[in-house]
């Protein structure tokens, strides 16, 4: 084993800068743990001249990927450039060069995780990606190692900081989605193009990773029912509040009888649910195991130094494996064939807001419709709507099958007394 372990960085943005800072600031702890120095050998950047958030020797920077990927001095590649290509090709090349790979790239792992793991295994290399979900929260390693004598049944989380920041501000300041998004962009919490975050795609990719590790089953992105927050109306957040619920963008993966349901959608969480108190840009993941019961992992889901700590935890694992001669042996083997829960077997409580004629018999008609579909109500609010002679009716159901609830929506739309279905959301827990 060499006295120095050399790292090649692909990318020097927010996370890459954090990695360099941690390696500099915590070198003594690294040496104490590993009995060797950890040094950055080369860094692939797009533009050498660009001003950086961290002091870095200009001689380390290169625009040629081969200076990193084919560099014989480099033992471990840290990929923090993001995006699917060319990162995917670079990592395949890294494995071919027998280099261990650490990545923070959730898009890449969600889409190509199994292929990358196969390439790593074939070349006896390590592949770790702790930072890909939940930023600085020690999460994936716990899911993969602390639940081995248990069976995870449910993984539910707030895995996107941007949307949690927006929903928190809407809830606490009574501001509209559009206004809060603008503020979040000005503060640098939301990207100039926020689509992947606000439409739930970022969270869906993280749920693909969480599902794979928790249930040892590959559930691809197209099987994740995904809805973002761009159409969330402040009115529903406020009615939710009155009823004892908080609106959150929830990634949900549930396994019943070996069938799996995965979704990302705005959900009204009962205020007594541990995830309801997770605010601003924070993330949290709730994991329910058959034996252990309820657990929750909480912390900063993004940011330079928090995410870099997760990257460095992987670097340390890879170096320990190098020292022990156990590299390339620690993989999460999927065991179960994918079986998606059919819609008939999916159940939830639901919140529904509709506008109906404010006249005798309206509520009886609506109630009769739900009754025939075997859906009962947990909470009801009726208020005059701003629109002429209409009533605004807000219902929270008891547990109902998704298929029956969707049938109720279809039948409601056909009723004369119903003017419009304004919104509906999944509800988790009892207020
Ligand atoms: N865009 C992501 C978020 C960054 O808002 O959570 C961390 O993956």
Boltz pocket constraint, residues with backbone or C-beta under 6 A from the ligand:
constraints:
  - pocket:
      binder: B
      contacts: [[A, 131], [A, 132], [A, 135], [A, 159], [A, 160], [A, 161], [A, 162], [A, 163], [A, 189], [A, 197], [A, 202], [A, 301], [A, 302]]
      max_distance: 6.0
